Every structure is written in C-alpha cells, then in structure tokens.
Amino acid sequence: MSKRFFTRNFSRGNLSAAVISLGVALASPKLFAAAPVVESKPNIIFILADDLGYGDIGVFYQNGRPANKPKLLTPNLDAMAAQGLIFRQHYSASPVCAPARASLLLGQHQGNCAIRDNEFDKALPNNHTLATVLKSAGYDCAVIGKWGLAGQHGFSPIYDPATVPGYPLQHGFDEFFGFVDHAAGHVYYHDVKHPLYEDYANVTASYSNIYSTDLFFARAKKFVREHEAKNPAQPFFLYLAPTAVHVQLQVPGGPYPAGAGLHGGLQWPLAPTPDTANMWIHPDFTNATTAYRNAVITHADWSPTMKRYATMDRRLDDGVGDLLQLLRDLHLDTNTLVVFSSDNGPANENDGGPHTSDPRYFDSWGNMDGIKRDLWEAGVREPTIAWWPGTIATNRVSDVVSAFWDWLPTFAEIGGQVPPAQADGVSLLPTLTDHGLQRSRGFWYFEYLFNGKNPVDNGPDGMFARKKIHAHGQLQSIRIGDEVAVRYSTTNDSVPFRLYNVMTDPHEDNDLSGDPTNAALLAHVRDLVKQVRRPDDEAPRPYDNALVPSVTANNQIKGKLNYAIYQGTWPWVPDFDALTPIAVGKVNGLDLSVAATTNNFGISYKGYLNIPADGEYTFYLADDSGAQIWLHEIHLLDDDFNHTGAEISASVWLKAGAHPLRLFYRHASGTANLSLKYSGPNLPKQSIPATAFSTDVAK
C-alpha cells in the first residue's frame, strides 16, 4: 500500500465541559490542522471478544502481576500491542453485551442508542451501521460469530431467519456466519438448541463437536483468503465476534494446530473432536490441582475453573496471532487495520454447572474495580489494541479517551466517506496515525439498569462493600476530562454523584464529591446527564420527565442563527463539523435562501432555541432530502436513513430558557424544503418563529 496521504480540513473543536455549559459548541466552524486520509482504502477487521476483562491481557496487566500470583499468558496479543497502539482509556458503551454491540454498530452512546439495559435480541433499528457505511464506500462486509441483535429469541432449526428484522444481512453485511440469538453463544459446541447460521441457512449439523473459538477464527481466515482470491482490488470489512471468554467455561478438544497463517494454524475445514471435546487444558496451566480458597491464590494454587478460563483466554490469543500471520503471508498487513477489544468488563457468572467465572482469580479488572453489569471503571473500560503496520507506529500507548461509538466515524473516514451525522462519535484517525488534531465531544456517557447481585458483592471485603454500595438499580455515569461521576440506585434526579479522578485513582477509592472545589463540576454534571440523553420508553428511567436544564446565554442576537454552507453529494446527512464550509454567516431563522446553489448542498444551523415556559414540548420536522436535529447533545430528530418526506416528531421536557440547537440539513435536487414546528404548554402546534432563535454576538 502506498504510504502517501492527502489531507482534508476539518472542524476539530474540542467540546470541553465548560464549552458545553456555555453553548460555545454551537459556534461557527473553525479550521484546524488536517488529519490524514489514506490514499487507498485499507481493509478493516474489528475483533470483539466477549466478557474479556481489561486485566485479562498480558500487556495491559497480567505481565506485571506479582510473581506469587497466577498469570494469564497472551503472547500474540502482546506482540500485536508491541507492533501497534494500545488504547488505555477506551470504553465500551455499556457493561453488558447487547447494548454495547448496538452502540458499536450504530456509532451511538447509550443516551441516544435504541438498545439499552438488558434488551438482549432486540432488533437492531434500521439506521446507518458500520457495514452500511463501509458498503457505501465499496467494501465487502462480513460478520462472523456473535450477533444477538436480530429481534427474535430461541431460533429453531426450522425457523426462517430471513423474516427477522434485525438479521445482519439486512443491516449492510454481505456475508454472515455465526449465531443469531445471543443465548446460542452460551456454549462453545453448537447444537440444535444453540444453532449456527451461514447467511440464512441453518448449518449447525455441519459443525457439531467443533470448538467455536477455532471455528470462527478459521472462518475468518477462509473469508480473507477467498476475498483476496476473487476480488483483491476491493477492500473488505470483517466484524469478528468470537464467544470467548463468556461462560460456559468450555475448552477445546485438543491443542492449537502448529504454525499460523497461510500454511499453518487453523485450516478450513476443521475436524470435529467428539471424543475429546471440552477436555483439553493448555499445558502452561496443567501443573496445579489445589482448589480456589478465599480469593487468595498463588501460582501453585489453581482450580479447574481457573485452568479452563486461562485456556479459553489463550485460545483466543492463538486465534488472533493466526489471523495476523495470515495477513502477513498474503501481504495484506500494511493495508489492513485490525482493532481488538471486548464488549464489557469481566463476568462473574455461573455457567450452569460447576464453574463460576470469577474476576478475582486473575484480577481480570486489572488495576481498577468493576465487572460486567456495573459502571465502575473496569465494567466498561476495555483492553483495546489497534494494529496497522506502516501506518500505526510500533510500541505506541495512547491515553486519548475514546469509546465504541467513535469507530463508525473512524472507519467512515478511513473509507473516504464523511461520517453520517447520526453518529455520536468522532474519527480516531488522528490518534491512530499520530497526525492532526483529535476531535472530542468532551464527554462520555453511560447508563444501565441491574437489579441482581454477583458473588463479588458478597462479604465485608466484596467490591461493592468496599464502596458502600448496597444495591445497583439504575446506574449512570459520565466522564469529563480525567474525572468520572457515577451514581447507583438512582431513584430520582436528585441522587448525588460520586466523583473520581480515574487517571490518578483508576481503582476509584477516593470520592472527590465532598471537596468544595468540585461543586461547580458536580452541578454541571447534574445538568449535563439530562442534556446528552433521549428518554426511551422501552428502557425507562426515573429521571425521564426531569426538565432538561437551559443554559446561560448572554449577549444574544435575537432571531438569528449561525449558518454554514457545504457543497457536495453525500449518501446521508453528513457530520458537517468534519467538513470545511464554503460560506458562513448569520441568518434569520431557518432561511434556505442563504444557499447560493440549488442542488447538492448542505446547511448547518447552530444557535439557541428559547423556550418560553417549563414543560413538555413536541417538535415536528419535515424536509426534502434529510435532516438531523439536536438540542444540547440530545439527538432529538433523525430524518435520514428512514427519510420518506413525511413529517416526523419527538417530545422532550424542557426548562424555560435557552437551549443549544444544532440542525443539519441536506438537499440533493428538486425543490428545497425544511420545516420545523413545535407545540408545548399553552403553545399550539406552529412553525418555530425566527424570534425564538438566537445566537451569540461574537460567534
């Protein structure tokens, strides 16, 4: 691949906490240092492990454990990290699989995503996904492994998956091999009750007694080889989602095949192991037999459960090394970005038999606290590695804060596309390449509902006892800069947040909320968590009807909005903040006449909407080619992917005063049309008058 780059100017304003509260984020676009765009489109592979903790990889934590503690060994992932970039501050969107994966695929955090809490197997909504975006850029898109977002529970051998609304082939993917129902991934040897599918065909019978981690990596190698054989000029995107290390704690039927890559390692088709299935333990972990006692474990004190977990972790590592070697053998390594991560923190679950996955065995949470289904740091911070030889320099470590919803804009930019405005994230290409200024939204928002308990809760030394947490319930957290504010058992909007500096205190032992110097930050947090999320009736919160706070907006020009004009053709409403405008200025309301051309243009309107009284307001949008509207960072109206030309509406509870407004409008051809109306307390449905808008004098 050529290492030459061409550049493009971007608006790369950093939306800090103070900026959000003051509404400065709505300023006219500014130009910053350009980020590189690769001249040829590279292949992209995203490997998403299941329930793998931040501390379960050697280079992230295990290699530094004390000598008297047992260690997990991940030589291939360690080598991948040495050859690429470690993200030390990278977050999943949620502490459990379904919402985390939905946020990854849609590019949205949990304040705007349609799948939240424990909505397993809820259908992925019809919207832009990683696959639809890359497919529009000319990519061949495949998914292998876990899906769990189809909209149907309990697939039977005779079920017709083509009728399932959330099936992967209906969301941009060209090929699918894996399991659809999330519960089908709770075993590593698939059977009638845990079926496998190839595209729309049930192929379970063809792969019985084959270990799924091996099966999915072997299938990934098959996909890469066949793609290169039939169409090497076309870039590919592979979303590879193995089950490891989710319970059940099942192990392979034999050692990993010798070698790796084109002529070694896993080779398709795999031979089943009916006589030895779920029996083989890696030799590095077979030398100790003493049972686990009171969470105090030395290197010679391994339980059968520990050996199984370590073997599963090592098998995942073997698969990664095998796949990377294949890329080298096919001379694809310098033209392929590979990202490795995990969907949520380490599990603390029983597998329905004698084994319980317990993060205390190996400190799977690393130097933090947190497990699957909670919002302490290790519940959502994930071990993430990016590998792209020749483009990503070796031995790099980044503390740039990032999250799952950033990958859709990143992959869009790598593929030569402007990211769709629907995505909450920003492109990480400047961080990957160490070139250009990294954009940021300035906050990372999380929410979750959990009413159960885990074994690590129990006893006076349990994780939650240490933090004086007596129940989970409604969980909510937000990161701003180095600080994370978190609250549990959120029964109403006034429940206070705890505050931690997670750079200096990643274990979250020192609550800073009592420090008077943090009072302003905590007041901002209490407002911000209502300004970044859209209520969802299917995932209700006790603060859903709390009024979204207004902001202080002094020195306003009444009746005006800032506008920016963009010229181009786009397959969606683009993130205009990632483009350079051809004209900027101020305009009376939503006046389309500022566009100097009649076809193929876009307009960004920014300013404030001044609400006259507290209450619930409904907004109505109609347009000709597509539009997106945000109040604060609430993605209020999305009239893009499902655009029909019909009016759409949404409601939100607002406090009287100024609310930052952002409206992105795209026009293709024909008659331009943009209509925005509202209704509210003592306010019948009507077009929003220009007098209700305002903008800062200096912007």
N, C-alpha and C positions, 0 to 999 in steps of 0.2 A: 504494500500500500504506500502511496506517496505520502510523505510527511509534510508536504506543503499545506498551508492553511490560507483560506481567505477570511476576511473579517467583516463584521456587520455591527453597526452601532445599536446599542440597547439602552433603554431607560433602566438604570440599576439603582434606583433609590432604596436606601435601607430604612425599612419601616420600623423604627425603634418604638419602645413603649411610649415614650413621650410624644413621638410623632403621631402615633395613633390617637392618643387622647386629645391632641390639639387639632387633629384633622389635617395636618400638613401633608399627609399621604396623598391628598387629593390635588396636589399642586400640578402645574403644567409639567409635561415631560422634560427631563434633563438628559443630556448626553454624557455618558461615562466611557471609560476605557472599554474597548471592544473585546469580546470573548471570541475564541477561535471556533470556527466550524470546519469540520473535517471535509476535505475536498471530495473524497469518495465516501460513500455510505458504508460504515462498518457493520458487521454482524453484531448482534446483541444477544447475550444469554443471561437470563436472570435466574439464579438458583435460590429457591426459597426453602430452607429447612423448616421442620415442624417442631415447635417446643424446644428448640435448642437455646440454651442459656448463653448470655454474654460470656460467662466464665467457662464454657464447655470447649473452647478452642485454646490450644496451647499458647499462641502468641498474644491472645487477649488476657489470659490469666493463668492457665494451668502451668505454663513453663516456669512461673515464678512462685509456685506454691512451696511451702516449707518441705524439706527433704523427708520429714516423717509423715507427710500426708500423701494419700494416693493421688495419682495424676492421670488425667486423660491424655492420650497421645494423638496429635493431629498433624503429622509431618507434612502432608500435602497442602493443607490449608495454611500452615505456617510458611511453606515455600511460596504459595500464592501471595500471601501478605508481603513477604520479602521482595517479591517481584512487582508489587503494585502499591496500592494505597489502602491504609486502614482508616476507617471512619470510627472514631472513638465516641462520637456524640450523635449517633444515628438512631432514630426512633422508628419503631412500628407505629401504626395508627391506633392500635388497640391491644389490650392484654389477652385477647383470645382470637382464634383463627379467622372466623368468617368476616367480621368487620374489618380486621386488619387486611385481609386479602382483597376485600371490596375497595377499601381505600387505596391500596396499591394499584389495582387495575383501573380505577376511575380517576386517580390523582386528586382525591379529596380527603380532607381530615374529617374527624368524626363529628364536627359541628355542622357539616354540610352533607355528609355521606348518607345515602338512603338505607344502608345496612349498618346496624349498631347493636350494642349489647350482645345478646346470645341468639341472634337471628340466624342460626345455622340453616343452610339450604334455602334461605330466602333468595328469590330470583334477582340476579344482577340486573339493575334497571337498564333500559335502553338509553345509552349515552356513549360518549366517547370513552374508549378504553385504550390501554397500551397497544392492543392489537389493531383496533380500528385506525388509530393514529399512524402506526407504523405501516399498516397495509396501504393507507393512502399515500405513503412515501415510497411504495413499491416493494415492501418487504414481504417475504413468505413467512407466515406466522404459525407457530405450533405451540401447543401446550401439552406437557407430559406430566402425569402424576395427579396430585390432588386438585379438585375443583371446589365442590361444596357450595356453589352459588347458583344452582340451577333452578330452584323453586319447586323441588319435588323430593320427598322423603322416601326412603325404602324402595329402591329400584328392584324390580323382579326380573327374572330372565326374559319375560315376555313383554316387558314394558317398552313402549316406543319413545325413546328419548327425544326424537325429532319434534315432539309436541311440547317439550319443556321450555318455558320462555327464557330461562337463564342459561341454557346449554352453551358451552364455549364456542361452538361453531356458529352460533347466532350473535356472537359479540366480537367478530373480527378475526378469529382464528381459522386457519385453513385446515389444520390437522389437530386431532385430539387422540391421545392415548392415556388412559388412566381411569380413575373412579370419579363418579359424579356426586353421589350422596356422601356427605362428609363422614358419616359413620362407617362407610365402606373402607375408610382408611385406618380403622382401629385394629386392623390385622395386617400382617406382612405376607401372609399366604392367602391369596384371594380365593373365594368360594362363592357358591350360589347366593349366599346372604350378603356377600361383600364383592359385588361384581366389578369387572373391568370392561371398559368400552374402547373400541377403536373407531374413531369418528362416531357413527350412530349404531354400530354393531356391538352386541354383547359377545365378548371374546374370552370370557372367564375360563371356559373349559380348555382353552389352548395354553393356558399359563398357570395351571394348578401346580402347587409344590415348587414354585419359583419365588425366591425372596424378592420382595417388591423394591427394595433399595437397588439391588442389582438390576432388576427388570427395567426400572425407569432410567437408570444411567445407561444401560445397554441400548435402550430405545433411543435415548438422546444421541448416542454415538451413531446409531443407524440413521437417524434423521439427518445429522450433519453430513455423513458420507453420501447419502442418497441425494441430498440437496446439491452438494458440490458436483456430483456426477451428472445431474440432469440440467442444472442451471447455475453454474458458478458465477455468472455475472450478476445474479440477483442477490441482494443481501437478505439475510434471514434473521428472524427474532424467535428465540426459544424461551418460553417460560417453563422452567423445570422445577417441579414442586414435589420432591420426594416426601415420604411419610416420616422418615427418621427425624427426631428420636421420640416421636409420640408413642404413648402406650397403645397397644400391648407391647411389653418388652420382649419381643421375639427376635431371635438371632438367625444368622444364615445356616445353610446346610453344609457348608464347607468353606475352605479358605478362599480368599480372593484370587482369581487367576493370576499367574505370574505375568509380569510386564505391564504395559499400559499402552494406550493409543491405538494406532492403526493395526499393529500386528500382535499386540498383547492385551492383557486385561480382559475385560468383558467383550465377548464377540457374539453377535446375533446369529442364530437363535441360541438362547440359553438352555442348558439341560436341567430338567427338574431334579430335585433331591428328595424323593418321597421317603426314603429310609432314614435320612439324617436331618430332615427339616427341623428347624428350631432347636438345634443341638450344639452347633459349633461355637466355641468361645475362642477369641483371639489368643494366641499363645502368650502374648505380653500380659494377659490378665488371668492366667490359669493357676498361678502358684500360691494362692491363699485361699483358705477354706473357712476361717472363723467368721461367725455371724456378726452382723452390724449391731453395735451396742451403744445406746445413748448418744448417738451422733458424734462419738469420739472415735475416730478411725485413724489408724496408722497404715503405712504402706503394706503391712503384712496382715491386714485385718479386713479382708474383702468378703462381702456377702455374695451369694449367687446373683442377686439383683444388680449389684454394682458391676459384676463381670458382664452381665447382659447389656447394661447401659453403656459401658465402656466399649464393648464390641460393636454395638449399633453406631455409636459415635465414630468409631474408627472405620467402619464400613462406609459411612457417609463420606468420610475423608478420602478413602480409597477411590470412591466414585468420582469425586471432584478431580483428583490427580489424574485419573484415567482419561477424563474428558479433556482436560487441559493439554495432556500429551497428544491426544488426537488432533487438536487444533494446531499444535506444533508440527506434527507429522504431515498434515495437509497444507502447511504453510499459511494457515489462517490466523495464527496467533497475533500477528501485528495488525490484523484487520478485524479483530473481534474484541469487543468489550464484554467481559464477564463480571457480573456482580453476584456476590454471595451474601445472603443474610438469613434471618429467621423471622417467623411470623409473630412471635411473642416470647415472653420470658419462660424460664424453665418450669415444667409441670411438677405438681405434687399430687399425683393421682394413682389410684389402684387400678391395675389392669384387668380386674375381674377374677384374678387368680392369686397366686402367692406373692406377686411382685408389686411394689409401690415405687413409682419414680419419686425420688426424694432429693431435692437440690442440696441437702446438707452433706450428701455423700462426697461430692467433689467441689463444693462451693460453686454450684452452677450459676449463681448470681454474681460471681466474680467479686469485685471489691465494693459491691453495692448490696442493698436489700431489694427484695422484690421477686415475685413469682408470677406465673400465669394467673390471670384473673385479678390482678391488683395493679395499682398505679404507682407503687414505689418504683424507683428508677429501673431496676432490673426486670420489672414486669413489662416494660415497653422499650428499653434501650437494647439494641440488637448488635451482635457481632457482625460487622459489615466490611467486606473487602471488595475493592474494585481492581481489576486486572486488565491491562491493555498494553502489552509490551510495545515500547517505542513511542507511545503517546502518554501513558502514565509513567512517570519516573519511578524507579525502584526505591524500596525502603522509605516510602512516604507515610507520614502519620498526620491526620487532619483532626482538629477539634472544631471545625465548622459544624454548627448544629444543623441537622438535616433530618428528613423523615420520608416515609414511604411515598407521600403524595408529591414529592419532588421528582420522582423517577419518570413520570409521564412527560412533564416539560423537558426533562433532560433528554430522554430518548427522542422526543419530537425534534429538538434542536439538532441532535446528532444526525437524525434522518433528513435534515434540511428543511424542516417544517417549523412554522411559527406555532407554539403550543396553543391549544384551544383555551379560550378564556375560562371555560368551565373548571379547569384545574386550579386547585388552591396553592399548588407548589410553585417552585421556581427551578430553572435549569441549574444543575450542579456541574455543568461543563467547565466553568472557570475553576472550580475546585479540582475536578478530575485532571485537567490539563495544567493547572497552576499558572493560568494565563487569563488576565482580565479580572474584573471586579465581580465578586459573588453577590448576587441579589439576595434579599431576605424579606420575608413578610414581617419579621420582627417578633413573632410568637409561634408557639407550637402547642396546639390544644388537644386535650384528651378527655373522654368521658366513658363511663362503663357502669353497669349495674350487676352486682353479685350479692346474693343473699345466703350463700353457703359458707362452709369453712373448709380449711385444708389442714392436714396433720401438722404442718409447721406453725399453725396458730396456737397449738396446744402447749400448756405448761408455762411456768414462770419465765423460762428462757426463750419462749417462742418469739418469732419475728414480730408478731403484732402485739404481744405483751410488752416487748421492749419499747414499742412506740405508743403504748397505751391506746391501742385500737381495740374496741370491744365488739364492733360489728362493721361489716363492709357497706352494704346497701348501695346508695347512689355515690359513685366516685367521680371526682372531677379534678383535673389538674391542668396547669398551663405553665409553659416555660417562657421566660423573657430574659434574654441575656444568659447570665450564669445562674439565675435563680429559678427554682421551681416552686410554685404554690400548689398545694394539694389539700383536698378535704375528703373525708369519708363520712358515711351516714348523713348525707346531705338531705335533710328532711324539709328544708325550706331555703330560701335565697339568702338568709342572714347567717347561716352556719359559717363560722370563720375558717379561713385558710391557714394552714401551716406554711412556713416558708423556709427553704433550704438553698444554700449555695452549693450546687451539685458539682462544681468544679473543685472546690476545696473540701467538700463534705459529701462525696458521692454516696456514702452509706446513709445519709440523711439522719444523722444523730442529733444535730444541733438546730433546733427550731428557732428561727430568727424572727418569728412573727411578733414577739414581745418587745423587740428593740424599737424604741420610738422613731429612730431614723428610717425605719421601713414602713411607717404608717402611710405615707403617700403612695408607695408602691403597692401596698395591700389594698388601698382604696381604689387604685387604678385596676388592680386585678379583679376586684368585685364587679367593677363596671365592664371590664373587657370580656369576661367569660359570658356575658349576655350579649356582647356586641360581635361575637365571632361564631355564633351557632344559630341554626334554624331549627325550631322545635319540630319534632316528628311524632305524630300521633301513635305510630307503632312502636316507638321507644320513648314513652312519656317520662318527663322529669318533673319534680315538684316545683321547679322554678320556670316552667314553660310559659306561664302567664305573667311572669315578672316583667315590668316595664323595661324596655331597652333604654338605658340612660342616654341622654343627649350629651353633647359636648359644648364646651365654651367656645364661642366663635365671635371674636371681637373684630372690629374694623372690616365689616362686611359691605360688599356692594350688593344691594338688594336687586333681585330679578335677573342676576347674571349667573352663568356657569362658565367654567373654563372648558374650552374645546380643543381637540387636536384632530387633524385630518390625516388619514392614511390612504395611500393609493396601492391597490393590488387586488389579486384574486386569491381567495382562501377557501378551503373546503368547509370551514366552520367560522364562527366568530372568534377571531384570534385574540391572544393576550396582547393588546395594543401596547402595553408597557414594555414589551420586548421588541418594539419596532421604533423606528425614527419617523416622526410625523413630517409631513410636507408643509404644514401650516398649523399655527396655534393662535389662540386669542380668547376673547370673551364674547359670549352670545346671550341674547335674551331667551332664556328657557331652552327648550329642545328644538331649536330652529335648524332645519336641514339645509337652509339656503347657504350656509357657510361653506358647503362642499362646492368646489369650483367645477367639478365634473359630474356627469350624470350616471355613469356606470362604474362598477368595481372600485368602490371606496368604502372606507370605514370612518366612524367618528367616535371618539371617546369624549364623554361629558363627565366633568367632575365638579363637585361643589358641595353644597348643603341643601337638604330639604328641611324647611322649617315647619314643624308640626305645631298646630295651634293649641291642642289640649291632650292631656293624658288619655290613653285608651287604645282599643284595637283598631287598626287600620288595614284596609284591604286595597291592594294595588292591582291594576289591570294593565296589561301590556299587549299591544298589537303592533306588528311590523311586517315588512315585506320579505326580508331575507334572513333575519336572525338578530337577536339582541340578548344581552345579559345585564342584569341589574343587581347591585349590591347596596345594602345600607350598612354602613360600617364594613365589617367583613362577613356579614350575613348574606349568603348567596340567595337572594330573595326570589328572583325570577330567571328561569333558564329557558329561553325560547330559541334553541339552536338545533341540537340533534333531532328533536321531535317537532321541529317547526312545521306548521301547516298553514300559517297565515291567520288562524283563528285567535281570538283573544284568550290569554291565559291570566290567571290571578293567583295571589297568595296573600296571606294575612300575617300581621306581626303586631305585637303590643309595644307601643312607643310612648316614651315620656315626652311631654311638651318641650320644644326647643329644637336646636339644630342637630341634624343627623347627617353625617358624611354620606354622600351619594356618589356612586360610580355607575355609569351606563355605557356599555359598549354596543355599538350598532354597526351592522354590516349590510351593505347594499350591493347586489350583483347587477341587475339590469331591470329595465322597466320603470314603473312609477315608484319613487321612493316614498315610504310611508313609515312613520313612527308615532305611536300614540301611547301616552302614559296617563292613566287616570287613577283616582283614589277615592275612597269613602271612609268615614270614621265617625266618631261621636258628633252628632248634630251636623254631619257633613255628608250630604247625599253624593252619590257617585257623580264625578265630574272630572274633566281634564284638569290636571295639575296646572294651576296658573303660573306664569313666569314669576309673579310676585312671591311665590312660595319658595323660590330658589334663591341662593346667594352664594357668593364666593369671596375669598379673602382679597383684600385690596392689593396686597403685594404679590399675589400669585398670578 
